[in-house]
Structure formats: structure tokens, C-alpha cells
Amino acid sequence: MNDALAEGPDGRLRCWWGASSPEYVAYHDDEWGRPVRSSHALYEKLCLEAFQSGLSWITILRKREGFRAAFADFDPAVVADFGDDDVARLMADAGIVRNRAKIEAAIANARAALTVDLGELIWSFAPPARPRPAGRGDVPALTDESKAMAKALKKQGFKFVGPTTAYALMQACGLVDDHIEGCCVPPA
């Protein structure tokens, strides 16, 4: 065992961040790093990663159902039609992160998502498979691929998608496998 693995409540070793709460255990074990290819699901992940920027991921996980309710289950076709009244409604919704720039980005991103095949666009930046990281220091915050993805997304009209957010999206959606070597989650 190393400092990048932690024992979960069930005695299994997980990535250091994935064992501290029931929400993290479920997300780590069942979702993070699993391939996501549908445009609808990728739009949700993109929005949640943008809302997380500057905050703890646990905040987003705990508000996830609120986000789904507030953003029409992240249906880009519905969210793309949101206007000023919807922005005001969302700014008053304590069930989500109330940040005007992030709310407006989610709406802009829905509009952009309708103009591209989001799955094809995002997955075009998947790097070649690599071994799982041996420790925390082997997990990057961004890569050349995430820089290129952020640039391409911005060119298509997406907002709040810098290279670090793009890399977090790559991790969340299985483009990269950043589970630490020895983690109980098998490769996807």
C-alpha cells in the first residue's frame, strides 16, 4: 500500500480520494473512469466538471440530483432553449451551485452540443492507453491532449472548459484510466 491508496469501509483498497465518504465510494467504484460515449451523458459530465471548478467534487456529487432537476436531466435540446427567466430561476435554486458564469456556460454548452457529435469530438482526444499511475505524483492535472481538447471545445462555442477541466472530463469519462495501481476497481 502507498499514500495514493486508502482502505475503504469494506476493507478494499481504493484511490486515496475514493474511500472517504459513501458518495465518493459509489462514484469511484461505479462511475469514474468508466467509458462514457453518448452526447447526452457527456454533456452532463461536462457541465458538472465545469460547476466543480474551484469547489470540492463532493459538493457536486451531493447536489447532483438538484442539478439534474434544474437542468432538465441535462437534455441539451431543452437546456439550449433556456433564457433569462431560467437563469434567474437557477440563480435562486439552492439545490445547485449558484454561479451565474457557470449557469450561463451550461446553457451555452447545450447550444454548442447540438451542433457537434460530442462523443466523437471528445473521444478524438483519447490518448493511447498507458499503465495506471503508481502514485499521486503520476496523476497529471492536464496533458497535451486536454489542452487540445479545451481549445477544440472552445472553438465549437463551449465555455468553462479549460485544460484542467478537460482533463478531469477525460478522467471521469474513461478516456484515461487514472485509478492508482492496486486500486480495487478493475480496468474498464
C-alpha positions in Angstrom: 0.0 0.0 0.0 1.2 3.6 -0.6 -0.1 7.1 0.2 -2.2 7.0 -3.0 -4.4 4.1 -1.9 -6.8 4.2 1.0 -8.8 1.4 2.6 -12.5 1.8 2.2 -15.2 0.8 4.7 -15.4 -2.6 3.1 -11.6 -3.2 3.5 -10.9 -2.8 -0.2 -8.1 -0.5 -1.4 -9.2 2.5 -3.5 -7.6 5.6 -4.9 -6.9 7.9 -2.0 -9.8 10.2 -2.7 -12.4 7.4 -3.3 -12.7 6.0 0.2 -13.7 8.9 2.4 -17.5 9.1 2.1 -20.3 6.9 0.7 -20.7 9.3 -2.2 -17.1 9.1 -3.1 -17.0 5.3 -2.8 -20.0 4.9 -5.1 -18.7 7.4 -7.7 -15.2 6.0 -7.6 -16.2 2.3 -7.8 -19.1 2.6 -10.3 -18.6 5.6 -12.5 -15.2 7.4 -12.5 -13.1 6.2 -15.3 -15.8 4.2 -17.0 -16.2 5.0 -20.7 -19.0 7.4 -21.4 -19.7 8.0 -25.1 -23.3 9.3 -25.5 -23.6 13.0 -26.2 -26.3 13.4 -23.6 -24.2 11.8 -20.8 -21.0 13.7 -21.9 -22.9 17.0 -21.8 -23.9 16.2 -18.2 -20.3 15.3 -17.3 -19.0 18.4 -19.0 -21.5 20.6 -17.1 -20.7 19.0 -13.7 -17.0 19.3 -14.2 -17.4 23.0 -15.1 -19.5 23.6 -12.0 -16.9 21.8 -9.9 -14.2 24.2 -10.9 -12.9 25.8 -7.7 -15.0 23.6 -5.5 -14.8 20.2 -3.9 -16.2 17.3 -6.0 -18.2 16.1 -3.0 -20.2 19.3 -3.3 -21.2 18.4 -6.9 -21.9 14.8 -6.0 -24.2 15.9 -3.2 -26.0 18.3 -5.4 -26.2 16.1 -8.5 -29.9 15.3 -8.3 -30.6 19.0 -7.8 -28.5 19.7 -10.9 -30.4 17.1 -12.9 -33.8 18.6 -11.8 -32.7 22.1 -12.5 -31.2 21.4 -15.9 -33.9 19.1 -17.3 -31.9 16.0 -16.7 -29.1 17.6 -18.8 -31.1 17.3 -22.0 -29.1 19.7 -24.3 -32.2 20.3 -26.5 -34.2 21.6 -23.5 -31.3 23.5 -21.9 -30.4 25.2 -25.2 -33.8 26.9 -25.0 -33.2 28.3 -21.5 -33.4 32.1 -21.3 -33.2 34.9 -18.8 -36.1 33.7 -16.7 -34.4 30.3 -16.4 -31.1 31.9 -15.4 -33.0 33.8 -12.7 -34.7 30.6 -11.6 -31.3 28.7 -11.5 -29.7 31.6 -9.5 -32.4 31.1 -6.9 -32.1 27.3 -6.7 -30.2 26.2 -3.6 -30.1 22.7 -4.9 -27.3 23.7 -7.3 -24.1 25.8 -7.3 -25.4 29.3 -8.0 -22.7 30.8 -10.1 -24.0 32.9 -13.0 -21.0 32.4 -15.2 -21.2 28.6 -14.8 -25.0 28.6 -15.3 -24.6 30.6 -18.5 -21.8 28.3 -19.6 -24.1 25.3 -19.1 -26.7 26.9 -21.4 -24.1 27.9 -24.0 -22.7 24.4 -23.8 -26.1 22.9 -24.5 -26.4 25.1 -27.6 -22.9 24.1 -28.7 -23.6 20.4 -28.0 -26.4 20.5 -30.5 -24.0 21.5 -33.3 -21.5 18.7 -32.9 -21.3 15.0 -32.2 -20.0 15.5 -28.7 -18.9 11.9 -28.3 -16.9 11.9 -31.5 -15.3 15.3 -30.6 -14.3 14.4 -27.0 -13.2 10.9 -27.8 -11.0 12.1 -30.7 -8.6 13.3 -27.9 -8.3 10.0 -26.1 -4.6 9.3 -25.7 -3.0 5.9 -26.2 -3.5 3.6 -23.3 -0.9 3.8 -20.6 -0.2 2.0 -17.4 -2.1 3.1 -14.3 -0.3 5.6 -12.2 1.9 4.3 -9.4 1.1 7.2 -7.1 -0.4 10.6 -6.7 2.5 12.3 -8.3 1.9 10.3 -11.5 -1.6 11.8 -12.0 -1.4 14.9 -14.1 -3.7 17.9 -13.8 -3.6 18.5 -17.6 -2.0 17.0 -20.6 -1.3 17.9 -24.2 -4.5 16.1 -25.1 -6.6 18.0 -22.6 -5.1 21.3 -23.8 -6.0 20.4 -27.4 -9.5 19.3 -26.3 -10.1 22.5 -24.4 -9.0 24.5 -27.5 -11.3 22.5 -29.8 -14.3 22.7 -27.4 -13.9 26.5 -27.2 -13.6 26.7 -31.0 -17.0 25.0 -31.1 -18.5 27.5 -28.7 -18.2 25.6 -25.4 -17.4 27.7 -22.3 -15.8 27.0 -18.9 -13.7 24.2 -20.4 -10.0 25.0 -19.7 -7.3 22.3 -20.0 -7.7 21.2 -16.3 -11.4 20.8 -16.6 -10.9 19.0 -19.9 -8.5 16.6 -18.2 -11.0 16.0 -15.3 -13.6 15.2 -18.0 -11.2 12.8 -19.6 -10.7 11.0 -16.3 -14.4 11.0 -15.5 -15.4 9.6 -18.9 -12.8 6.9 -19.2 -10.6 8.5 -21.9 -7.8 7.9 -19.4 -7.5 5.4 -16.5 -6.1 7.3 -13.6 -7.1 4.7 -11.0 -3.9 4.1 -9.0 -2.1 0.8 -9.5 -3.5 -1.6 -6.8 -6.9 0.1 -6.7 -9.8 -2.4 -6.4 -11.6 -1.1 -9.5 -10.7 -3.3 -12.5 -9.7 -1.6 -15.7 -12.7 -0.7 -17.9 
